[in-house]
Amino acid sequence: MSDAEMPAQASPEADILSALGTRSIVLVGMMGVGKSTIGRRLAARLKLTFVDADTEIEAAAGMTIPEIFERHGEPHFRDGETRVIARLLEGGPVVLATGGGAFMREETRNRIAAKAISIWLRADPDVIMRRVRRRADRPLLQTADPEGTVTRLLTEREPVYGKADLTIASRDVPHDKIVEECIETLHAYLCSPPPADVASAVR
């Protein structure tokens, strides 16, 4: 029997895609945790399209996110972000990276819960600061005390990020290791049979 005639081997990726159906995978978490980098690699593994919500917002607005903040303020930006994420989730399945504040809006959280599986990429403050210090395009960090701002945002946001379906630790290891953990965690969450006691309770 030639390779072409061999039955396709089931893979974790294929199982995940089958279980997802039309749902997307949405990455949430603070700036600098690697949502775009991990998202691109995760999408490649799953053979899905990768979409960055911030890039889509900039394309829709015709200006950069720092420009939107400067000209119109954060509430205007958040309204646009909500609309863009709603549109992107209608076109699933995709792997979608969201901005750090997107998940804080209840309307967006509810839509993600209905249309996607959410993964919180969780990183320690020192990891975040090391990564974002290299970038000048973070409007929320244009303050006299960026470290204090990151600490405050983490305190405000982590309880909300914790409502995501899954949590993966983003840390200084090769990106592919984080992606592999995402695949393993998604597979366990979507494809594992429920424990016997849960199954009997459902019957």
C-alpha positions in Angstrom: 0.0 0.0 0.0 1.5 3.4 -1.0 1.6 6.3 1.4 -1.2 8.0 -0.5 -3.5 5.0 0.2 -2.7 4.8 3.9 -5.5 6.0 6.2 -4.8 9.4 7.6 -3.5 9.1 11.1 -5.5 11.1 13.7 -3.5 13.9 15.1 -4.1 16.3 18.1 -4.4 19.1 15.6 -7.0 17.3 13.5 -8.9 16.4 16.7 -8.9 20.0 17.8 -10.1 21.3 14.4 -12.9 18.8 14.4 -14.0 19.7 18.0 -13.8 23.4 17.3 -16.3 23.4 14.4 -16.9 27.0 13.5 -15.5 28.3 16.8 -12.2 30.3 16.9 -9.3 30.3 19.3 -8.9 33.7 21.0 -5.7 34.6 22.9 -6.1 37.1 25.7 -3.7 38.6 28.2 -1.5 41.6 28.8 0.7 43.4 26.3 4.0 41.7 25.8 2.9 38.1 26.7 3.3 36.9 23.1 -0.2 36.7 21.8 0.8 37.6 18.2 3.9 35.5 18.2 2.3 32.4 19.8 -0.9 33.0 17.8 0.9 32.9 14.4 2.6 29.6 15.3 -0.5 28.1 16.8 -2.5 29.0 13.6 0.2 27.4 11.5 0.1 24.2 13.5 -3.7 24.1 13.1 -3.7 25.3 9.5 -6.0 28.1 10.5 -5.8 31.8 9.5 -4.1 34.0 12.1 -5.7 37.4 12.8 -4.4 40.2 15.0 -7.3 42.3 16.3 -5.0 45.4 16.7 -3.9 45.2 13.0 -7.5 44.9 11.9 -8.5 47.9 14.1 -5.7 50.0 12.5 -6.8 49.0 9.0 -10.4 49.8 9.8 -9.5 53.2 11.3 -6.9 54.1 8.8 -4.5 55.1 11.6 -2.3 53.5 14.2 -3.5 52.6 17.7 -1.4 55.3 19.3 -2.9 57.8 16.9 -6.5 56.6 17.8 -5.7 57.0 21.5 -4.2 60.5 21.0 -7.0 61.8 18.7 -10.1 60.2 20.1 -9.2 58.7 23.5 -9.4 55.2 24.9 -13.3 54.8 25.1 -13.5 55.5 21.3 -10.8 52.9 20.7 -12.5 50.3 22.9 -15.8 50.8 21.0 -14.0 50.2 17.7 -12.2 47.2 19.2 -15.5 45.7 20.3 -17.0 46.0 16.8 -13.9 44.6 15.0 -13.6 41.6 17.3 -17.4 40.9 16.9 -16.9 40.9 13.1 -13.8 38.7 13.2 -15.5 36.1 15.4 -18.3 35.8 12.8 -15.7 34.6 10.2 -14.3 31.7 12.2 -12.6 29.5 12.8 -9.4 31.6 13.1 -6.7 32.1 15.7 -7.3 35.6 17.0 -4.9 37.7 19.1 -6.6 40.4 21.0 -5.3 43.6 22.6 -4.6 43.6 26.3 -7.8 45.5 27.3 -10.2 43.8 24.9 -11.3 41.0 27.3 -12.1 43.5 30.0 -15.3 44.5 28.2 -18.1 42.2 29.2 -19.8 42.4 25.8 -16.6 41.2 24.2 -16.1 38.4 26.8 -19.6 37.2 26.2 -19.1 37.1 22.5 -15.8 35.3 22.8 -17.5 32.7 25.2 -20.2 32.1 22.6 -18.0 32.0 19.5 -14.6 30.8 20.6 -12.3 29.0 23.1 -10.2 31.6 25.0 -6.7 31.1 26.2 -5.1 33.5 28.7 -1.3 33.8 28.1 -0.2 34.6 31.6 3.2 36.2 32.3 4.9 37.6 35.3 5.4 41.4 35.6 9.2 41.3 35.1 8.7 39.2 31.9 6.2 41.7 30.6 8.3 44.7 31.4 11.4 43.2 29.8 9.5 42.6 26.6 7.5 45.9 26.3 10.4 48.2 27.3 11.7 47.6 23.8 8.6 49.0 22.1 7.5 52.6 21.9 4.0 51.9 20.5 2.2 51.1 23.8 -0.1 54.0 24.5 -1.0 52.9 28.0 2.7 52.8 29.0 3.4 56.4 27.9 3.6 57.4 31.6 6.3 58.5 34.0 6.2 55.1 35.8 5.7 52.3 33.2 6.5 49.6 35.8 3.8 51.0 38.1 1.3 51.1 35.2 2.0 47.4 34.4 1.6 46.4 38.0 -1.7 48.4 38.3 -3.0 46.9 35.0 -2.2 43.4 36.1 -4.0 43.9 39.4 -7.1 45.1 37.6 -7.0 42.6 34.7 -5.8 39.3 36.0 -9.1 38.4 37.8 -10.9 39.0 34.5 -8.3 37.2 32.4 -8.8 34.3 34.7 -12.3 33.9 33.3 -10.8 32.6 30.0 -11.4 28.9 29.3 -7.7 28.0 29.5 -4.5 29.4 31.0 -1.0 28.9 29.6 2.1 30.3 31.3 4.0 32.6 28.9 7.7 32.6 30.0 11.2 32.8 28.5 11.3 29.4 26.8 11.2 28.7 23.0 8.0 29.8 21.5 7.3 26.4 20.1 7.3 25.0 23.6 4.4 27.4 24.5 2.6 26.5 21.3 3.0 22.8 22.1 1.5 23.4 25.5 -1.4 25.2 23.9 -2.0 22.2 21.6 -1.9 19.8 24.5 -4.2 21.9 26.6 -6.7 22.5 23.8 -6.8 18.8 23.0 -7.4 17.8 26.7 -10.1 20.5 27.0 -11.9 19.8 23.7 -11.3 16.1 23.0 -10.9 14.2 26.3 -14.0 12.2 27.4 -15.5 13.6 30.7 -14.7 11.7 33.9 -17.0 8.8 34.6 -18.7 10.6 37.5 -19.5 13.5 35.2 -20.7 11.3 32.4 -23.0 9.4 34.8 -24.3 12.6 36.2 -25.1 13.8 32.6 -27.0 10.6 31.7 
